[in-house]
């Protein structure tokens, strides 16, 4: 039987997906056949999951064979629609084109933000007027044999791509070229120094009209709605930990509030960390779009950059600041909770639960010692709050797409590695979801990443210069702590540590 929270959460997910698809249809309809085909691709991608959750809410479980059949069928129909889409695009007038998501090299800055999940996987856009010959000649004049020797110029959207050979230090060359461009055009154009698919330095010049745009009023309203839902699921999570359903008995909110506030503090500190570093680097961030979860209160927030990033070091600093702040607070609460735990504490946790995380289990052994050998361990509420905070932080540190972990990998190791880790992360989450269907957190988070966060961040202005070794070491530490939080102790190691009797 389902609890009210499980049913409510499932219904919310289905309604949210239907709402996103409806908005996608509204956006696609003006583009006629091309737009409808693109929208149908979105429907096909989401249909298996909508069917799964709808049946789940109705108490009908699909076995693994049925799920695989749905996914394979969905992929086949998606490919069929893609062929139809490409065939239809050939009939477009010469002044229009179909821009497929991710169809261009990820090394080249995108003129538009990546499409969010549920919207069109392709969109019709009118080709902007090409860069004028006068502007092109002026831009070509900023290059020289002592900075960047141009061998080929290719018009690209409203700007141009300049292929050639870099002459001098990367940062010095970029600084000279961007300063020269600004002197000649003011704020009209942006200069990107990136790597082409062959790994060679390439200069891309685009108009500033393609800069990231501020959030619209509707996006801000949506962010507020998600915040309210996350506050509600925070109370539900606390209620479940206290063995009652908050949605069924909201009058008991005072009991759930202290634990919910502890989790909210972790989420708030995480976002504050991002914004402190963003302000230091003069980067604008969008309002946070929290992803509610009745099991852990919230998966965290999706936050867009509303400014172009000057380099990968800035991307790293802002991306790491959030999980660092939230993770440190969670570790402090977890450690304090262990220190305050005593016989008769509010929560009684089976000692086997501490085998579910290398980091938490090891820390529990250091502080609680032989008490972990008992079948049940009494712990302070701060242990539960800190543990939830670590899980939320670790999920956001997964090296995928525009998650904090994906941005960190992009900043340190480049876009190609980040693309590979994104695919690998999604595959691991899918395998874990099939092996352990009871762990719905993994499935939910995989769906969120697949539809909302899988695309990499747009390139920085100077995409080539790598962050220093200190940042690389911090990245490895963050990824290690993520793994240590999410990976369980092996039975042999747990036995040797005396965890779980």
C-alpha positions as CSV (number, residue, x, y, z in Angstrom):
1,X,0.0,0.0,0.0
2,X,1.1,3.5,-0.7
3,X,1.5,6.2,1.9
4,X,-0.1,9.6,1.2
5,X,3.3,11.1,0.7
6,X,4.3,8.5,-2.0
7,X,1.1,9.0,-3.9
8,X,1.3,12.8,-3.6
9,X,4.9,12.9,-4.8
10,X,4.2,10.6,-7.7
11,X,1.2,12.7,-8.8
12,X,3.2,15.9,-8.5
13,X,5.9,14.4,-10.8
14,X,3.3,13.3,-13.4
15,X,1.6,16.7,-13.3
16,X,4.9,18.6,-13.6
17,X,5.9,16.5,-16.6
18,X,2.5,17.0,-18.3
19,X,2.8,20.8,-17.6
20,X,6.3,20.9,-19.1
21,X,5.0,19.0,-22.2
22,X,2.1,21.3,-22.6
23,X,4.4,24.3,-22.4
24,X,6.6,22.7,-25.0
25,X,3.6,22.2,-27.3
26,X,2.6,25.8,-26.9
27,X,6.2,26.8,-27.9
28,X,6.4,24.4,-30.8
29,X,3.0,25.0,-32.4
30,X,3.9,28.3,-34.1
31,X,6.6,26.5,-36.1
32,X,4.2,24.1,-37.8
33,X,5.2,20.6,-38.8
34,X,8.9,21.1,-37.7
35,X,7.8,22.3,-34.3
36,X,5.3,19.5,-33.8
37,X,7.8,16.8,-34.8
38,X,10.3,18.3,-32.4
39,X,7.7,18.4,-29.6
40,X,6.7,14.7,-30.3
41,X,10.3,13.7,-29.8
42,X,10.1,15.2,-26.3
43,X,6.8,13.3,-25.7
44,X,8.4,10.1,-26.8
45,X,11.4,10.6,-24.4
46,X,9.1,11.3,-21.5
47,X,6.3,8.8,-22.3
48,X,7.9,5.7,-20.7
49,X,8.6,7.5,-17.4
50,X,5.1,9.1,-17.4
51,X,3.6,5.7,-17.9
52,X,5.8,4.1,-15.2
53,X,4.9,6.7,-12.6
54,X,1.2,6.7,-13.5
55,X,1.0,3.0,-13.1
56,X,3.1,3.2,-10.0
57,X,0.7,5.7,-8.5
58,X,-2.2,3.3,-9.4
59,X,-0.4,0.4,-7.6
60,X,0.7,-1.4,-10.8
61,X,4.4,-2.4,-10.9
62,X,6.2,-3.0,-14.2
63,X,8.9,-5.7,-14.3
64,X,12.3,-5.1,-15.7
65,X,11.5,-6.7,-19.1
66,X,8.5,-4.3,-19.5
67,X,10.6,-1.3,-18.6
68,X,13.3,-2.3,-21.1
69,X,10.7,-2.8,-23.8
70,X,9.3,0.6,-23.2
71,X,12.7,2.3,-23.3
72,X,13.7,0.4,-26.5
73,X,10.4,1.3,-28.2
74,X,10.8,4.9,-27.1
75,X,14.3,5.0,-28.6
76,X,13.1,3.5,-31.9
77,X,10.2,6.0,-32.2
78,X,12.5,8.9,-31.3
79,X,15.0,7.9,-34.1
80,X,12.0,7.6,-36.5
81,X,10.8,11.1,-35.7
82,X,14.4,12.4,-35.9
83,X,14.5,11.1,-39.5
84,X,11.2,12.8,-40.3
85,X,12.5,16.0,-38.7
86,X,15.6,16.0,-40.8
87,X,13.6,15.3,-44.0
88,X,11.2,18.1,-43.2
89,X,14.1,20.6,-42.5
90,X,15.3,20.1,-46.1
91,X,12.1,21.9,-47.3
92,X,12.7,25.0,-45.2
93,X,13.2,28.4,-46.9
94,X,16.9,29.4,-47.4
95,X,16.7,32.0,-44.6
96,X,15.7,29.4,-41.9
97,X,17.5,26.5,-40.4
98,X,16.8,23.8,-37.8
99,X,19.2,23.9,-34.9
100,X,19.4,20.4,-33.3
101,X,20.3,20.4,-29.7
102,X,24.0,19.3,-29.4
103,X,24.3,19.0,-33.1
104,X,27.2,21.5,-33.2
105,X,30.5,20.9,-31.5
106,X,30.4,21.5,-27.8
107,X,33.7,23.3,-28.2
108,X,31.9,26.2,-29.9
109,X,29.9,28.6,-27.7
110,X,26.2,28.2,-28.1
111,X,24.3,31.3,-29.2
112,X,21.3,30.2,-27.2
113,X,20.9,28.5,-23.8
114,X,20.5,24.8,-23.9
115,X,16.9,23.8,-24.1
116,X,15.4,22.5,-20.9
117,X,13.8,19.1,-20.7
118,X,10.3,18.8,-21.9
119,X,10.7,21.6,-24.3
120,X,11.6,21.0,-28.0
121,X,14.6,18.9,-28.6
122,X,15.0,21.0,-31.7
123,X,13.9,24.4,-32.5
124,X,13.3,26.5,-35.6
125,X,15.1,29.8,-35.7
126,X,15.4,32.4,-38.3
127,X,19.0,32.8,-39.4
128,X,20.3,36.1,-38.1
129,X,21.9,38.4,-40.6
130,X,25.5,37.5,-41.1
131,X,28.3,39.7,-39.8
132,X,28.9,42.6,-42.2
133,X,32.0,42.6,-44.3
134,X,33.0,45.9,-42.7
135,X,32.9,44.4,-39.2
136,X,34.5,41.2,-40.4
137,X,37.5,43.1,-41.8
138,X,37.8,45.2,-38.6
139,X,37.8,42.1,-36.5
140,X,40.4,40.4,-38.7
141,X,42.6,43.4,-38.1
142,X,43.0,42.6,-34.4
143,X,45.0,39.5,-35.2
144,X,48.7,39.4,-35.9
145,X,51.6,37.0,-36.1
146,X,52.5,37.8,-32.5
147,X,49.1,36.9,-31.1
148,X,46.9,34.6,-33.3
149,X,47.9,33.9,-36.9
150,X,44.6,33.4,-38.8
151,X,44.6,30.7,-41.5
152,X,40.9,30.5,-42.1
153,X,37.8,32.5,-41.4
154,X,34.3,30.9,-41.3
155,X,31.1,32.9,-40.8
156,X,29.2,31.6,-37.8
157,X,25.7,32.8,-36.9
158,X,26.0,36.6,-36.4
159,X,29.8,36.3,-35.9
160,X,32.7,34.3,-37.2
161,X,35.1,31.5,-36.3
162,X,38.8,32.2,-36.9
163,X,41.1,29.2,-37.2
164,X,44.8,29.5,-37.0
165,X,47.8,29.2,-34.7
166,X,48.3,30.7,-31.3
167,X,51.5,32.7,-30.9
168,X,52.3,33.3,-27.2
169,X,50.9,32.6,-23.8
170,X,47.2,31.8,-23.7
171,X,46.1,34.4,-21.2
172,X,48.3,37.1,-22.7
173,X,47.0,36.5,-26.2
174,X,43.4,36.4,-25.0
175,X,43.8,39.6,-23.0
176,X,45.3,41.4,-26.0
177,X,42.7,40.2,-28.5
178,X,39.7,40.9,-26.3
179,X,41.1,44.4,-25.4
180,X,41.6,45.2,-29.1
181,X,38.1,44.0,-29.9
182,X,36.6,46.1,-27.2
183,X,38.5,49.1,-28.3
184,X,37.1,48.8,-31.8
185,X,33.5,47.8,-31.1
186,X,32.9,48.6,-27.4
187,X,30.4,46.1,-26.0
188,X,29.0,44.9,-29.3
189,X,31.0,41.6,-29.6
190,X,32.4,38.9,-27.4
191,X,35.6,37.0,-28.1
192,X,35.9,33.4,-27.1
193,X,39.1,31.4,-27.1
194,X,38.2,27.7,-27.3
195,X,39.5,24.4,-28.7
196,X,38.1,23.0,-31.9
197,X,37.2,19.3,-32.2
198,X,40.8,18.6,-33.1
199,X,42.0,20.2,-29.9
200,X,43.5,23.3,-31.6
201,X,43.0,26.8,-30.3
202,X,40.2,28.7,-32.2
203,X,38.8,32.1,-31.8
204,X,35.0,32.7,-32.0
205,X,33.6,36.2,-32.1
206,X,29.8,36.6,-31.4
207,X,27.6,39.6,-30.7
208,X,26.8,40.5,-27.2
209,X,23.1,39.9,-27.9
210,X,23.8,36.2,-27.5
211,X,24.9,36.7,-23.9
212,X,22.9,34.8,-21.2
213,X,19.6,36.5,-20.5
214,X,18.2,37.3,-17.1
215,X,15.4,35.2,-15.7
216,X,11.9,36.1,-16.9
217,X,9.0,36.8,-14.6
218,X,7.4,33.5,-15.3
219,X,10.7,31.7,-14.5
220,X,10.9,33.5,-11.2
221,X,7.3,32.6,-10.4
222,X,8.1,29.0,-11.2
223,X,11.2,29.2,-8.9
224,X,8.9,30.4,-6.1
225,X,6.5,27.5,-6.7
226,X,9.3,25.0,-6.5
227,X,10.6,26.6,-3.3
228,X,7.2,26.2,-1.7
229,X,7.0,22.6,-2.8
230,X,10.5,21.9,-1.4
231,X,9.5,23.5,1.9
232,X,6.5,21.2,2.0
233,X,8.5,18.1,1.2
234,X,11.0,19.1,3.8
235,X,8.3,18.8,6.4
236,X,7.2,15.5,4.9
237,X,10.7,14.1,5.1
238,X,10.9,15.2,8.8
239,X,7.5,13.6,9.4
240,X,8.5,10.3,7.9
241,X,11.7,10.2,10.0
242,X,9.4,10.7,13.0
243,X,7.1,7.9,11.8
244,X,4.1,10.0,10.7
245,X,2.8,11.4,7.4
246,X,2.9,15.2,7.5
247,X,0.5,15.5,4.5
248,X,-2.0,13.3,6.3
249,X,-1.6,15.0,9.7
250,X,-0.4,18.6,9.0
251,X,-1.4,19.7,12.5
252,X,1.8,18.0,13.7
253,X,4.0,20.5,11.9
254,X,5.6,21.6,15.1
255,X,7.1,18.2,15.6
256,X,8.6,18.1,12.1
257,X,9.7,21.7,11.9
258,X,13.1,21.4,13.8
259,X,14.4,18.6,11.5
260,X,13.0,20.3,8.4
261,X,14.7,23.6,9.4
262,X,18.0,21.7,9.8
263,X,17.8,20.4,6.2
264,X,16.7,23.8,4.9
265,X,19.7,25.3,6.5
266,X,22.0,23.0,4.5
267,X,20.2,23.9,1.3
268,X,20.4,27.6,2.1
269,X,24.1,27.5,3.0
270,X,24.8,25.6,-0.3
271,X,23.1,28.4,-2.3
272,X,24.7,31.2,-0.3
273,X,28.1,29.6,-1.0
274,X,27.5,29.8,-4.8
275,X,26.3,33.4,-4.6
276,X,29.2,34.6,-2.4
277,X,31.8,33.4,-4.9
278,X,29.6,34.5,-7.9
279,X,29.5,38.0,-6.4
280,X,33.3,38.0,-5.8
281,X,33.8,37.2,-9.5
282,X,31.0,39.6,-10.6
283,X,28.9,36.8,-12.1
284,X,25.1,37.0,-12.1
285,X,23.2,33.8,-11.1
286,X,19.5,33.0,-11.7
287,X,17.0,32.4,-9.0
288,X,17.5,28.8,-7.7
289,X,15.0,26.2,-9.0
290,X,14.7,23.7,-6.1
291,X,13.9,20.1,-6.9
292,X,11.5,18.8,-4.2
293,X,11.9,15.2,-2.9
294,X,9.7,13.7,-0.2
295,X,12.5,11.3,0.8
296,X,15.3,13.9,1.4
297,X,13.4,17.2,1.3
298,X,15.1,18.4,-1.9
299,X,17.8,17.3,-4.3
300,X,19.1,20.9,-4.3
301,X,18.6,23.6,-6.8
302,X,19.2,24.2,-10.5
303,X,20.9,27.6,-11.0
304,X,21.8,29.2,-14.3
305,X,24.7,31.5,-15.0
306,X,23.3,34.8,-16.2
307,X,26.8,36.2,-17.1
308,X,29.5,34.9,-19.4
309,X,32.3,33.3,-17.4
310,X,35.8,34.7,-18.0
311,X,37.6,31.3,-17.6
312,X,37.3,27.8,-16.2
313,X,38.8,28.8,-12.8
314,X,35.8,31.0,-12.1
315,X,33.5,28.1,-13.2
316,X,35.3,25.9,-10.7
317,X,35.2,28.4,-7.8
318,X,31.5,29.1,-8.1
319,X,30.6,25.4,-8.6
320,X,32.6,24.2,-5.7
321,X,31.6,26.9,-3.2
322,X,28.0,25.6,-2.8
323,X,28.8,21.9,-2.0
324,X,31.8,23.0,0.1
325,X,29.7,25.2,2.3
326,X,26.8,22.8,2.5
327,X,29.1,19.8,3.0
328,X,31.1,21.4,5.8
329,X,27.9,22.4,7.6
330,X,26.6,18.8,7.2
331,X,29.8,17.3,8.5
332,X,29.7,19.6,11.5
333,X,26.1,18.7,12.3
334,X,26.8,15.0,11.8
335,X,29.9,15.0,14.1
336,X,28.1,17.1,16.7
337,X,25.2,14.7,16.5
338,X,27.4,11.7,17.1
339,X,29.1,13.5,20.1
340,X,25.7,14.3,21.6
341,X,24.2,10.9,21.1
342,X,23.5,8.8,24.2
343,X,21.3,6.1,25.4
344,X,17.7,7.3,25.0
345,X,18.4,9.8,22.2
346,X,15.4,10.6,20.0
347,X,16.3,8.3,17.0
348,X,17.0,4.6,17.2
349,X,18.8,3.5,14.1
350,X,19.7,-0.1,13.2
351,X,23.5,-0.3,13.3
352,X,23.5,-1.9,9.8
353,X,22.4,1.5,8.4
354,X,25.8,2.8,9.1
355,X,27.2,0.4,6.5
356,X,25.4,2.4,3.8
357,X,28.1,5.0,3.6
358,X,31.9,4.7,3.9
359,X,32.2,8.3,5.2
360,X,29.3,8.2,7.7
361,X,30.2,4.7,8.9
362,X,33.8,5.5,9.4
363,X,33.0,8.7,11.2
364,X,30.4,6.9,13.4
365,X,33.0,4.3,14.3
366,X,35.6,7.0,15.3
367,X,33.1,8.8,17.6
368,X,30.7,6.1,18.8
369,X,33.2,3.3,19.0
370,X,31.9,0.0,20.4
371,X,28.3,1.3,20.5
372,X,28.0,0.4,16.9
373,X,28.3,-3.3,17.8
374,X,24.8,-3.2,19.2
375,X,21.8,-4.0,16.9
376,X,20.3,-0.6,17.5
377,X,22.1,2.7,18.1
378,X,20.4,5.7,19.7
379,X,21.5,8.9,17.9
380,X,20.8,12.6,18.2
381,X,18.6,14.3,15.5
382,X,21.6,16.2,14.2
383,X,23.0,12.8,13.0
384,X,20.0,12.4,10.7
385,X,20.0,16.0,9.6
386,X,23.8,15.9,8.9
387,X,23.5,12.6,7.0
388,X,20.7,14.0,4.8
389,X,22.8,17.1,4.1
390,X,25.7,15.0,3.0
391,X,23.5,12.9,0.7
392,X,22.1,16.0,-0.9
393,X,25.6,17.5,-1.3
394,X,27.0,14.2,-2.7
395,X,24.1,13.9,-5.3
396,X,24.9,17.4,-6.5
397,X,28.6,16.5,-6.8
398,X,27.9,13.7,-9.3
399,X,30.0,14.4,-12.4
400,X,27.2,15.0,-14.8
401,X,26.1,17.9,-17.0
402,X,25.4,21.1,-15.2
403,X,25.4,19.6,-11.7
404,X,28.0,21.1,-9.4
405,X,30.1,17.9,-10.0
406,X,29.7,18.1,-13.7
407,X,30.8,21.8,-13.8
408,X,33.8,21.0,-11.6
409,X,34.9,18.2,-13.9
410,X,34.4,20.5,-16.9
411,X,36.4,23.2,-15.2
412,X,39.4,21.0,-14.3
413,X,39.5,18.4,-17.1
414,X,37.7,20.1,-20.0
415,X,34.5,19.5,-22.0
416,X,35.4,16.1,-23.6
417,X,36.0,14.5,-20.2
418,X,32.9,16.1,-18.8
419,X,30.8,14.7,-21.6
420,X,32.2,11.2,-20.9
421,X,31.6,11.4,-17.2
422,X,28.0,12.6,-17.8
423,X,27.3,9.6,-19.9
424,X,29.0,7.3,-17.4
425,X,27.1,8.8,-14.5
426,X,23.7,8.3,-16.2
427,X,24.6,4.7,-17.0
428,X,25.7,4.0,-13.4
429,X,22.5,5.6,-12.0
430,X,20.4,3.5,-14.5
431,X,22.1,0.3,-13.4
432,X,21.7,1.1,-9.7
433,X,18.0,1.8,-10.3
434,X,17.4,-1.5,-12.0
435,X,19.5,-3.5,-9.4
436,X,17.8,-1.8,-6.5
437,X,14.3,-0.7,-7.6
438,X,13.4,0.1,-4.0
439,X,15.9,3.0,-4.1
440,X,13.7,5.4,-5.9
441,X,16.0,8.4,-5.1
442,X,18.5,7.1,-7.7
443,X,15.8,6.8,-10.4
444,X,14.3,10.2,-9.7
445,X,17.7,11.9,-9.8
446,X,18.7,10.1,-13.0
447,X,15.5,11.4,-14.6
448,X,16.2,15.0,-13.4
449,X,19.7,14.8,-14.8
450,X,18.6,13.3,-18.1
451,X,15.9,15.9,-18.8
452,X,17.1,19.0,-17.1
453,X,20.8,18.9,-16.4
454,X,22.6,16.6,-18.9
455,X,24.0,19.4,-21.1
456,X,27.3,21.0,-20.3
457,X,27.8,24.6,-19.3
458,X,28.4,26.9,-22.2
459,X,32.1,27.6,-22.8
460,X,33.9,30.4,-20.9
461,X,35.4,33.3,-22.7
462,X,38.8,31.8,-22.2
463,X,38.0,28.1,-22.4
464,X,41.6,26.9,-22.9
465,X,43.4,28.1,-19.7
466,X,43.2,25.3,-17.1
467,X,42.7,26.0,-13.4
468,X,45.8,25.7,-11.2
469,X,46.9,22.5,-9.3
470,X,45.4,23.7,-6.0
471,X,41.9,23.7,-7.6
472,X,42.6,20.3,-9.2
473,X,43.5,18.9,-5.8
474,X,40.3,20.4,-4.3
475,X,38.3,18.9,-7.2
476,X,39.7,15.4,-6.5
477,X,38.9,15.8,-2.7
478,X,35.3,16.8,-3.5
479,X,34.8,13.9,-5.8
480,X,36.4,11.5,-3.3
481,X,34.1,12.7,-0.5
482,X,31.1,12.3,-2.9
483,X,32.1,8.7,-3.6
484,X,32.8,8.0,0.1
485,X,29.3,9.4,1.0
486,X,27.3,7.4,-1.6
487,X,29.3,4.1,-1.7
488,X,28.4,1.6,1.1
489,X,31.0,-0.2,3.2
490,X,31.7,-3.8,2.1
491,X,30.4,-6.5,4.6
492,X,34.0,-7.5,5.3
493,X,35.2,-4.0,6.1
494,X,32.1,-3.3,8.1
495,X,32.7,-6.5,10.1
496,X,36.3,-5.5,10.7
497,X,35.3,-2.1,12.0
498,X,32.6,-3.7,14.2
499,X,29.7,-1.9,12.5
500,X,26.4,-3.8,12.6
501,X,27.4,-6.4,15.2
